[in-house]
Amino acid sequence: MQTPARPPVTVLGAGAWGTAIAAAACRHADVMLWGRDTIVMAAMAQTHINTKYLPGIELPHALQYTSKLDDAFAHLAQNPAQGLLVLGTPMVGLPTSATKLNESWRQASKLLALFGFAKG
């Protein structure tokens, strides 16, 4: 019996909330975490630690990282299963995130749902 594909999840926002949600989702999904800072995301990919927001907590090795929004949306499109897009940016960054989301939305044609959470 063939194992079904793990659903793709892309989390936009690599702060404490977004990183924690991405790490938790790794148990059941193929997860990519997007953050706007290329250097920070490269460091997270190498160390599996978000030193700024979750210092000392090792993140799952299966978690994927990117600072390229196109890659984050492509992650949803290239998987055969329908995906989930999680918008986890702070309220102050919501207008910018919404604009970027609008520009890249077409790539997420297999999107099952959009889930948003924000604080501050």
C-alpha positions in Angstrom: 0.0 0.0 0.0 1.4 3.4 -1.0 1.7 6.1 1.6 -0.3 9.2 0.7 1.7 12.3 0.0 2.2 14.6 3.0 0.3 17.8 2.4 2.4 20.9 1.7 2.2 23.7 4.2 3.8 27.1 3.7 4.1 29.4 6.7 4.7 33.1 5.9 6.5 34.7 8.8 9.5 33.4 10.7 9.0 35.1 14.0 8.2 33.1 17.2 4.6 32.3 16.2 5.3 31.4 12.6 8.4 29.3 13.5 6.5 27.4 16.2 3.5 26.7 14.0 5.9 25.5 11.2 7.8 23.2 13.6 4.6 21.7 14.9 3.2 21.1 11.4 6.3 19.2 10.5 4.8 16.2 12.3 2.1 15.7 9.7 3.1 17.8 6.7 5.8 18.9 4.3 6.5 22.4 5.6 8.4 25.4 4.3 8.9 28.5 6.4 9.3 31.9 4.7 11.0 34.9 6.2 12.0 38.1 4.6 15.7 38.2 5.8 17.9 36.0 3.5 20.7 35.9 6.1 18.5 34.8 9.0 16.7 32.1 6.9 20.1 30.7 5.7 21.3 30.6 9.3 18.1 28.8 10.4 18.5 26.3 7.5 22.0 25.5 8.7 21.5 25.5 12.5 17.8 24.5 12.8 17.5 27.2 15.4 15.7 30.6 15.3 18.2 32.4 17.5 16.3 35.7 17.6 12.8 34.4 18.6 13.2 30.8 19.9 16.9 30.6 21.1 18.0 27.2 22.2 15.1 25.3 20.6 16.1 22.9 17.9 13.7 22.9 15.0 12.8 19.7 13.0 15.4 18.8 10.4 12.5 18.2 7.9 11.5 21.9 8.1 12.5 23.8 4.9 13.4 27.5 4.9 13.3 30.2 2.3 13.5 34.0 1.9 12.1 33.8 -1.6 8.3 34.2 -1.8 8.2 32.5 -5.2 9.8 29.4 -3.6 7.3 29.5 -0.8 4.4 29.4 -3.2 6.1 26.9 -5.5 6.3 24.6 -2.5 2.5 24.5 -2.5 2.2 24.0 -6.2 4.7 21.2 -6.8 3.2 18.8 -4.3 0.4 16.5 -5.5 -1.6 17.1 -2.4 -3.6 20.2 -1.7 -1.8 22.6 0.6 -2.3 25.0 3.4 -0.9 28.6 3.4 -0.4 30.0 6.9 -0.1 33.8 7.2 1.8 34.3 10.4 3.1 37.9 10.2 2.5 40.5 12.9 -0.3 42.9 12.5 2.1 45.7 11.7 3.4 43.7 8.7 0.0 42.6 7.5 -0.4 45.2 4.7 3.0 44.3 3.2 2.3 40.6 3.5 -1.1 41.0 1.9 0.4 42.9 -1.0 3.0 40.2 -1.5 0.4 37.5 -1.2 -1.8 39.2 -3.8 1.2 39.3 -6.2 2.0 35.6 -5.8 -1.4 34.1 -5.3 -1.7 32.5 -8.7 1.1 30.1 -7.9 -1.0 28.6 -5.1 -3.6 27.1 -7.4 -3.8 23.9 -5.4 -4.4 25.7 -2.2 -6.8 24.0 0.1 -7.1 26.8 2.6 -5.5 30.0 3.9 -5.1 30.3 7.6 -4.1 33.5 9.3 -3.0 34.4 12.8 -1.5 37.6 14.1 -0.6 39.4 17.3 0.6 42.8 18.2 
